[in-house]
Amino acid sequence: MNDLTLLIPAKNESDSLPIVLEEIKNYNLKKIVVLEEEDTITFNSIKNLDCEVLFQKNSGYGSALIEGIQKINTKYMCIFNADGSFDPKELKAMYTKAKSNNFVFASRYEKDAGSDDDTLLTLIGNKIFSMLGKIFFRLKLNDILYTYILGETNLFRDLKLSKNDFRICIEIPINIKNKNFSYTHNSSHERSRLKGVKKVNEFIDGSKILIYLIKRIFVN
């Protein structure tokens, strides 16, 4: 997998990220960690580890992804969480499927999949958003908000992503569908985050995603 780069957006992950990088240190791939420049604690925790660090110019989860995508020079890339919730053992299967599909979405709601991190609220919310994606955008995905996604780097760029916050989670699959890129899913088991706190606010970010989704229904 030496033609694969993990794009790791991180914010205040000094406790979890070093453990994540240690776990994947023997994987034959590249790693780009995207940080806000003020996040010196996280930077100091990984500055001696095997990864490239990119300081994002604009704040937000979406901005970290958008800016990171532009810096990747391998054929394939994969969005990878800094909190330890993504299991790197699933990368090989996703990478293999990417040879015959433009994008591979990890899914927590397939057979032999699951989540140790879902709350009742996030479970219901994810199911509702995924249902709306199927109805209004004909997306064949059961886990539309999960950003464990592997695909061709050039095609990630072609998506022309613009949302600087967690709305990018829904922007990615919709743009993939609109571009008629091929995609499939891979059963995934989301682990509990290692340490620290979630960066997603279930109510605020969920509301923003819902409003954005409704807007895309009418202007898609």
N, C-alpha and C positions, 0 to 999 in steps of 0.2 A: 504493500500500500504506500510505496514511496512517492506516488503521484497524488496523494491525498493530504490536505491540510485541515486541521481542526481549527475552527474559528470560535474562540472562547471569550464571549463578552463577560466582563467581571466588574462588580462594584461592591466594595467593602467585603471582599471574600478572602481576607488574609488567613482565616482559620481553615477554610475548606480547600482553596485552590492549590496550595502546596501539596496536599494529600492527593488531589486529582492528578496533578502533574507527575507525582511519584508513581501513581497507579499506571499511567500510560507511558512511562519513560522507555519501556522496551518495545513499544509499538513503532514500526518503521513508517513514520509519517511526520509531517511538520505540524507545529503548533503556533498559532498567533493569538496572544492574549490582548484584548482591547480594554484599556483602562481610561478613566478620567485622570488627567494629570495631577489633580489635587489628591488622588487616592494613593498617597505615598506609603501608607501602611501595607496595602496589598502589594504594591510594587516592591517594597523592601522584602516582603516575604517570599518572592519568587525570582528576584533579580539574579540569583546564582543558579537557577534551574534552567533546564533545556527548553527554552521557548523564546519566541520573538515577542517583544512588547510594542504595541502600538497605542499611542495616546490619542484618544479621539478628540476632534475639534469641537464637536457639538455634543451636548448631553443627551442621554436617553438610550434605552435598550436598542431601539430601532437604528439610531445613529451609529451605535457601536457596530451593528451588523453591516449597515450600508458602507461605512468607511472601511471596515475590515475586508469586505468582499473585493474592494478595489485594489487591495494590497496582495492578494493571493495570486501566486503564479503557477500553481499545480493544476492539473487537469480537473481534479475533483476537490470538493470541499465539503465539510460537514459542520453544521452549527452544533456546538457542544457546551453544555452547562458547566459553570465553574463551581457549582455547589455539591457535586458528587451524585446528583440524581440520575444522570445518564450512565448506563452500564457500557463500558468500552468493549465488552465481549460481544456486543451486538454489531459492532462496526464491520466485521468481516462479512456477515450475511448481507448487510446493507450495501457494502461496497460491491459485492458480487452481483446483487440485483441491479446496481447502477450501470452495469455493463450492457444491460438490455432495456433500461429505462432511464429517462433523463433525470428523474428525481425519485428518491425513496423516502417515504415518511414513516418514522417509527410510530407505532400505535399501541396505546395502553388498553384498548378495548377490543382486541382480537382474541381468538382462542389462544390459550397458554400465555396470556399477557396480564398486566395488572399494574397497580400503583400502590406504593406505600406512602405516598405523599398527598393523595387526593383527600379532600374533606368532602362532606356531603354536598356542600354548596358548590365546590369546584366540579365535582362529578356531575351534578345536575346541569350546571352551566355549560360544561364541555359537551354534554349530550345535546343540549338545546342548540348550541352554536353549530355543532356538527350536522344536526338535522336541518337547520336553516341553510347550511352550505349545500346539502344534497338537494333540497327543494328548489332553491333559487339559482344556484350556480352549477347544479348537476355534478357536484364533487363526489367522487366515490371514495370518501374518507370517513372513518368513524371517530377520528381524533384530530379535528381540524386545527386546534390551537397548540398542539404539541410541536415544539420547534426542533426536535431531534430529526433533522432533515439532511440528507446527503444527496449531492447532485453535481452536475458539471459546472465548473466555476463560470465559464463564459455564459452559460444559460442563466445562472443566478444574476449576472450583470444585466442580461437582457430583460430581466423582470422590471427594471427601472423602479426599484423600490423607493418610497418617499416618506414613509411614516417613521417619525423619530422615537416613538414610544412602543408600547406593547401592541398597538394596532397592527404593527408589522406582522404579527403572528397570523392574522387573517388575510393580510395583503398578499403574503407569499403564495398560499394555495390558490387564491382567486386569480392572481396574475399568471400563475402556471397554467391554469385552466384556460384563461383567455388567450394565451400564447399557443395553445394546443400542444404543449409539451407533454410527453408521456410521463406517467408516474405510477407508482405502486406503493404498497405499504409493507411493513415488517413488524411482526409481533414484538412488543417491547415491554419490559418490566421496569417501571420507574421506581428508583430507590428513594428513600428518605434523604433529604439534604443532610450533609455531614454535620455542619455547624452553622451558626448564624441564623438570620431570619430571612423569610421570603421578601423579595423585592416587589412582587405583584400585590397590589391592593385589590382584593376580590371584588369590592363594590365599585371603587372609582375606575379602575382599569377595565373591569367588566362592562361598565356603562359606556366607556369610551369605545370599546370594541363593538358593542351592540349598535351604537349610533353610527359608527363607521360602516358596519355591515349593512344597515338599513340604507345609508346613502349609496352604497355600491349597488344595491338592488335596483335603484332607480336610475343610476348613471352608468352602470356597467356596460 
